[in-house]
Each structure stands twice: as structure tokens, then as C-alpha cells.
Amino acid sequence: MKKLIFKMLTIICLICPLTSCNSHDNIHKLEVVDNWELLMHPLEDEYEEGTIVEVHLAFRSGPSVGIILDDEIIVAQGEDASRTCETYCDVVRFVMPNKDTTIYTHQNGEIGNPRFTLKNVLNIPDININEINKVKLVNGHIGVAPGRMNEIKYSSNEEDISKVFKLLDSKVVLETGDNWAVTGGNFVEYSLLTCDNRYDIRITNDYISVNKKHYKYLGDYIDFIYPDLQANSFVTYIDTFEAYRSDGSRIGEFEGLSEYEFIKYPYDVITENMPKGYLETEFGRINVHLENVFFFEEGNMDTYYLLVGEKTFSFF
């Protein structure tokens, strides 16, 4: 009798592991590729075969949206917000196949290109917003006559700093065509300034160029609400210039004309010092009155400007 019981227990022990191993054979992994950022609610990582999976997608007024499953394009249908979504949305339902599955969201049947963040594309390290003591905004021009002025703003206001900091999470998509190659237009450059570093975000005609790759910018553009300083810089295509003393003797050739930042001279009185000299640039002569003051001769009226950035005409 004892031998019979032992044999029965042995058979049971052999059978149990086999049945437990097979109990999850109908559970499969589900991966979602959402390049269009349509998914309103995350899905589970695994579903049982035969489960009806419901996918909530953001509503788009123009293109049709949906998912692609095993090369089949499934177009979503609009649903009453009160039943399935917090806001009106498009819904797709499909039956989970008996295998690991990947679905792609689509717009008009296109799965789109992967989205990246500005922070990743520009290789900006993890920084804390508390490290940022100032932000800068430049609205610039491309393809216009040299000598035209770009607009610059600085701000140390917490709200302005927060808005620029949040831009790091803005999305971009890799451009595979040549839509970025536009002659002329405008650029916007945002800068985050810490005690030790400066991080620039330059967007030219809605594109960002990094290491010979071009990304379409999908984020918002912002302006400063509380700027500390508003200034200008020169549009240049030849950024070098020659400096001469007032007697005409040449000092030398220098670079970085576009890096000078200035404002209209804010005082009523200008010192009577003899001008130190002048600069010959691609757009004409700039007369240097002091190391931080220059002027243009415009008929009978000279227009004076005060340098406000780090660069001055210290070589005079």
C-alpha cells in the first residue's frame, strides 16, 4: 500500500510542474509605438489572448487616426466623451492575438518618425532649474541686409526662467527631406545661463540643426514677460572688421562683430572726448567714441549707442 501511495505522489509531482508551466502560454506582450503622441491612456504590457483591447487616441480634426496591427490599418471611431474619455477622443478596439504584438499609432496610415526632446537632441545635461540665474532670448533675421539689428532680451525673473527651462522637454522630429533648407527667414535663440555654463537652443525657420542632422521643432515659442534688459546686435555675414585710430593708423583685424550687444545711448549728455577711432565693416563705418560708446554719422545728426554686453572696444 505504501509503495502504491509513493508512486501516485511521484506521478502527481511530475504532472504539476508541466501544467503550471503551460498556464501562462496564452499571455502575450504588447508594445505600443506612438510617434504621433496620440495615446491618451497607457496600455498594459501584457494581455491574454482573445482579450478585447481598447485604445483611446487623441482626436484630430483633419487626419484620420488609428492603429496599425500586423500591417492592417485600423481607423479609429469617435466616441462619446462621457463613456470612455475625459475629453472627446477616437477609440480603436482589437482582439489580442496569440503572440507578442506591436501596434503603431497612425495618421492617415503613416506611423511618422520618432519624437525626441530638445534636451536629448542638443545633448544638454541634467540641470536643476535652481542653477539657472538668467535666461536670454534673441529674435534674429537671416537673408536681410548686413547691419540690420537683431532683438535681444535678458531676464532673471523666475517665471521667464521657468518658461525657457520647460522648453527642454519640447519635442522635435528628424527631418528626412530638405524642408529645412530655406534661404532667408528668422531664427530664435533661447539661452539658459548658470554661474559656469551656457546652454543654447537655436531654432531657425522651425528647424534645429545638430551634427548635420535637421529636426523639425514641434514646440511653442515664448516671449519674456519681465525682461531686465532689451538690447540689439548686428546682423553680419562677414563677422570680421578692421579697427583704425582717429588718425587713420590701423590697429588690426578682429572677429565677432555680431557679438557686440548695445542699446540706444540713454543719457542726454555725451562726453566731449575726441573719438578714439573707427571700425570698417561690411555695412560701413562705425565710429568709436569711447570703449563702450559708438555712433553712426547720419546727415547732421549722429546716433549714439552704448555697449551693454561683455565685449567692449578695449583694443583702442
C-alpha positions as CSV (number, residue, x, y, z in Angstrom):
1,M,0.0,0.0,0.0
2,K,2.8,2.4,0.9
3,K,4.5,1.7,-2.4
4,L,1.3,2.5,-4.3
5,I,0.9,5.8,-2.5
6,F,4.5,6.8,-3.2
7,K,4.1,6.0,-6.9
8,M,0.9,8.1,-7.1
9,L,2.7,11.1,-5.4
10,T,5.6,10.8,-7.8
11,I,3.2,11.0,-10.8
12,I,1.4,14.0,-9.3
13,C,4.7,15.8,-8.7
14,L,5.7,15.2,-12.3
15,I,2.4,16.4,-13.7
16,C,2.1,19.6,-11.6
17,P,5.2,21.4,-13.0
18,L,4.1,20.7,-16.5
19,T,0.6,22.1,-16.0
20,S,1.9,25.2,-14.2
21,C,4.5,26.0,-16.9
22,N,1.7,25.9,-19.6
23,S,-0.7,28.1,-17.6
24,H,0.7,31.4,-19.0
25,D,1.1,30.3,-22.6
26,N,-1.9,32.5,-23.6
27,I,-0.4,35.7,-22.1
28,H,1.5,37.8,-24.6
29,K,3.4,41.1,-24.6
30,L,2.1,44.2,-26.2
31,E,4.3,47.1,-27.3
32,V,3.0,50.4,-28.5
33,V,4.9,52.7,-30.8
34,D,3.3,56.2,-30.6
35,N,5.3,58.5,-32.8
36,W,2.3,60.8,-33.2
37,E,1.8,61.1,-29.5
38,L,-1.9,60.1,-29.9
39,L,-2.2,57.7,-27.0
40,M,-4.3,59.2,-24.2
41,H,-4.0,56.4,-21.7
42,P,-1.2,53.9,-21.3
43,L,-1.9,50.2,-22.1
44,E,-0.9,47.2,-20.1
45,D,2.4,45.4,-21.0
46,E,0.7,42.0,-21.4
47,Y,-2.7,40.8,-22.4
48,E,-4.4,37.4,-22.5
49,E,-5.0,36.0,-26.0
50,G,-8.6,36.9,-27.1
51,T,-8.8,40.0,-24.8
52,I,-10.5,43.0,-26.4
53,V,-8.0,45.8,-26.0
54,E,-9.4,49.3,-26.1
55,V,-7.1,52.1,-27.3
56,H,-8.0,55.8,-26.7
57,L,-6.4,58.2,-29.2
58,A,-6.4,62.0,-29.2
59,F,-8.9,63.5,-31.6
60,R,-7.5,65.2,-34.7
61,S,-9.9,67.4,-36.7
62,G,-8.0,66.9,-40.0
63,P,-6.3,63.5,-40.5
64,S,-7.8,60.1,-39.7
65,V,-6.1,58.4,-36.8
66,G,-5.9,54.8,-35.6
67,I,-3.5,51.9,-35.2
68,I,-1.6,49.5,-37.4
69,L,-1.7,45.9,-36.3
70,D,0.0,43.2,-38.4
71,D,0.1,45.6,-41.4
72,E,-3.6,46.2,-41.1
73,I,-4.6,49.8,-40.9
74,I,-7.4,50.3,-38.4
75,V,-9.2,53.7,-38.4
76,A,-10.5,54.9,-35.1
77,Q,-14.1,55.9,-34.5
78,G,-15.2,58.9,-32.4
79,E,-16.7,58.1,-29.0
80,D,-18.9,60.0,-26.6
81,A,-16.6,61.6,-24.0
82,S,-18.8,60.7,-21.1
83,R,-18.4,57.0,-21.8
84,T,-14.7,56.5,-22.5
85,C,-12.6,59.6,-22.3
86,E,-12.2,62.8,-20.2
87,T,-12.5,64.7,-23.5
88,Y,-13.7,63.7,-26.9
89,C,-11.4,61.1,-28.3
90,D,-11.1,58.4,-31.0
91,V,-11.3,54.8,-30.0
92,V,-9.9,51.6,-31.5
93,R,-10.7,48.1,-30.3
94,F,-8.8,44.9,-31.3
95,V,-8.6,41.3,-30.2
96,M,-5.2,40.4,-28.7
97,P,-3.5,37.9,-31.0
98,N,-1.9,34.6,-29.8
99,K,1.6,36.1,-30.0
100,D,3.7,39.0,-28.8
101,T,2.4,42.0,-30.7
102,T,3.5,45.6,-31.6
103,I,0.9,48.2,-32.6
104,Y,1.7,51.6,-34.2
105,T,-0.5,54.7,-33.9
106,H,-1.0,56.3,-37.3
107,Q,-2.3,59.5,-39.0
108,N,-3.7,58.8,-42.5
109,G,-1.9,55.5,-42.4
110,E,1.5,57.0,-41.7
111,I,3.3,55.9,-38.5
112,G,5.5,59.0,-38.5
113,N,9.1,59.5,-37.3
114,P,10.2,59.1,-33.7
115,R,9.9,62.1,-31.4
116,F,12.9,63.4,-29.4
117,T,13.2,66.1,-26.8
118,L,15.3,69.2,-27.3
119,K,17.3,68.2,-24.3
120,N,18.4,64.9,-25.8
121,V,19.0,66.2,-29.3
122,L,21.1,69.1,-28.0
123,N,22.9,66.8,-25.5
124,I,22.1,69.2,-22.6
125,P,23.0,67.5,-19.3
126,D,20.6,67.2,-16.4
127,I,20.5,70.7,-14.8
128,N,18.4,71.9,-11.9
129,I,16.2,74.9,-12.5
130,N,17.7,76.5,-9.4
131,E,21.1,76.5,-11.1
132,I,19.8,79.0,-13.7
133,N,20.3,82.6,-12.8
134,K,19.4,84.2,-16.1
135,V,17.8,83.5,-19.5
136,K,18.4,85.2,-22.8
137,L,16.2,85.5,-25.9
138,V,17.4,86.6,-29.4
139,N,15.0,87.2,-32.3
140,G,17.2,87.3,-35.4
141,H,17.0,87.7,-39.1
142,I,18.5,85.8,-42.0
143,G,19.0,86.9,-45.5
144,V,18.4,90.6,-44.7
145,A,20.9,93.4,-45.4
146,P,24.0,93.3,-43.1
147,G,23.8,95.9,-40.3
148,R,20.2,95.3,-39.6
149,M,19.6,94.7,-35.8
150,N,18.6,91.6,-34.0
151,E,16.4,92.0,-30.9
152,I,17.8,90.7,-27.6
153,K,16.2,90.3,-24.1
154,Y,17.6,89.1,-20.8
155,S,15.6,88.1,-17.8
156,S,16.3,86.9,-14.3
157,N,12.6,86.6,-13.4
158,E,11.5,83.2,-12.1
159,E,8.6,82.9,-14.4
160,D,10.6,83.7,-17.5
161,I,13.3,81.2,-16.4
162,S,10.7,78.5,-15.9
163,K,9.3,79.0,-19.4
164,V,12.7,78.6,-21.0
165,F,13.6,75.6,-18.8
166,K,10.4,73.8,-19.8
167,L,11.4,74.2,-23.5
168,L,14.0,71.4,-22.9
169,D,11.1,68.9,-22.9
170,S,9.7,70.2,-26.2
171,K,9.6,67.6,-29.0
172,V,11.4,67.5,-32.3
173,V,11.2,65.0,-35.2
174,L,14.0,64.1,-37.5
175,E,13.6,65.7,-41.0
176,T,14.3,63.3,-43.8
177,G,13.7,65.8,-46.6
178,D,15.1,69.3,-47.3
179,N,12.3,71.4,-46.0
180,W,14.8,72.9,-43.6
181,A,16.9,74.4,-46.4
182,V,15.3,77.8,-46.7
183,T,17.0,80.9,-47.8
184,G,16.3,83.8,-45.5
185,G,13.7,83.9,-42.7
186,N,14.2,84.2,-39.0
187,F,15.8,82.4,-36.0
188,V,15.0,82.4,-32.3
189,E,17.7,81.5,-29.8
190,Y,17.0,80.8,-26.1
191,S,19.9,80.6,-23.7
192,L,20.0,79.2,-20.1
193,L,22.8,80.9,-18.1
194,T,24.3,79.4,-15.0
195,C,27.3,80.5,-13.0
196,D,29.6,78.2,-15.0
197,N,27.8,77.3,-18.3
198,R,25.5,78.5,-21.0
199,Y,23.1,76.2,-22.9
200,D,21.7,77.5,-26.2
201,I,18.5,76.5,-28.1
202,R,18.6,77.9,-31.6
203,I,15.6,77.4,-33.9
204,T,15.9,78.5,-37.5
205,N,12.7,78.7,-39.5
206,D,11.2,76.0,-37.2
207,Y,14.2,73.7,-37.5
208,I,17.1,72.8,-35.3
209,S,20.4,71.6,-36.8
210,V,22.8,69.4,-34.9
211,N,25.7,67.5,-36.3
212,K,24.5,67.8,-39.9
213,K,21.1,66.5,-38.9
214,H,17.9,68.6,-39.0
215,Y,14.9,68.3,-36.7
216,K,11.5,69.9,-37.1
217,Y,10.6,71.8,-33.9
218,L,7.1,70.9,-32.6
219,G,7.0,73.0,-29.5
220,D,5.9,76.5,-28.7
221,Y,7.6,79.9,-29.0
222,I,7.7,82.1,-25.9
223,D,8.5,85.7,-25.0
224,F,9.7,87.2,-21.8
225,I,7.1,88.9,-19.5
226,Y,9.6,90.6,-17.2
227,P,12.8,91.3,-19.1
228,D,15.6,93.0,-17.2
229,L,17.3,94.3,-20.4
230,Q,16.3,94.8,-24.0
231,A,19.2,95.3,-26.4
232,N,20.3,94.7,-30.0
233,S,23.1,93.2,-32.1
234,F,24.2,93.4,-35.7
235,V,23.2,91.0,-38.5
236,T,26.5,90.1,-40.1
237,Y,27.7,87.7,-42.8
238,I,31.3,88.7,-42.6
239,D,31.9,88.8,-38.9
240,T,35.4,90.3,-39.1
241,F,36.2,94.0,-39.1
242,E,39.2,96.3,-39.2
243,A,39.9,98.9,-36.4
244,Y,41.6,102.2,-37.0
245,R,42.7,105.0,-34.7
246,S,41.3,108.5,-35.3
247,D,44.5,109.5,-37.2
248,G,43.9,106.6,-39.7
249,S,46.6,104.2,-38.4
250,R,45.5,100.6,-38.5
251,I,45.2,98.7,-35.2
252,G,44.3,95.3,-36.7
253,E,41.6,92.9,-37.8
254,F,39.2,91.5,-35.2
255,E,36.4,88.9,-35.1
256,G,33.0,88.8,-33.5
257,L,31.2,92.0,-34.7
258,S,27.8,90.2,-34.2
259,E,28.7,89.5,-30.6
260,Y,28.5,93.2,-29.5
261,E,25.3,94.0,-27.7
262,F,24.1,97.5,-27.3
263,I,21.2,99.9,-26.6
264,K,20.4,103.4,-27.7
265,Y,22.6,105.8,-25.7
266,P,20.3,106.5,-22.7
267,Y,21.8,109.8,-21.4
268,D,21.1,113.4,-22.5
269,V,24.8,114.4,-22.4
270,I,27.7,112.8,-24.3
271,T,31.3,113.4,-23.2
272,E,33.3,115.7,-25.5
273,N,36.2,113.3,-25.8
274,M,37.7,113.0,-29.3
275,P,36.6,109.8,-30.9
276,K,39.0,107.0,-30.4
277,G,38.8,105.8,-34.0
278,Y,36.5,103.7,-36.2
279,L,35.7,100.3,-37.5
280,E,35.4,99.3,-41.1
281,T,32.7,96.7,-41.5
282,E,30.8,95.0,-44.3
283,F,28.0,97.5,-43.8
284,G,30.0,100.6,-43.5
285,R,31.9,102.6,-40.9
286,I,31.2,102.5,-37.1
287,N,32.7,105.5,-35.2
288,V,34.1,104.6,-31.8
289,H,33.7,107.4,-29.2
290,L,34.7,105.5,-26.1
291,E,35.5,101.9,-25.3
292,N,31.8,101.3,-24.7
293,V,30.2,104.0,-26.9
294,F,29.9,104.2,-30.7
295,F,27.9,106.2,-33.2
296,F,26.8,106.4,-36.8
297,E,27.0,109.6,-38.8
298,E,23.6,110.2,-40.2
299,G,23.5,113.5,-42.0
300,N,23.6,116.3,-39.5
301,M,22.6,114.1,-36.6
302,D,24.9,111.4,-35.1
303,T,23.2,108.4,-33.4
304,Y,24.9,107.1,-30.3
305,Y,24.8,103.6,-28.8
306,L,26.0,102.1,-25.5
307,L,27.6,98.7,-25.3
308,V,25.9,96.6,-22.6
309,G,27.4,93.2,-23.0
310,E,30.8,91.8,-22.0
311,K,32.5,92.9,-25.2
312,T,33.9,96.4,-25.5
313,F,36.2,98.2,-27.9
314,S,39.1,97.6,-25.4
315,F,41.7,97.4,-28.2
316,F,41.7,101.2,-28.6
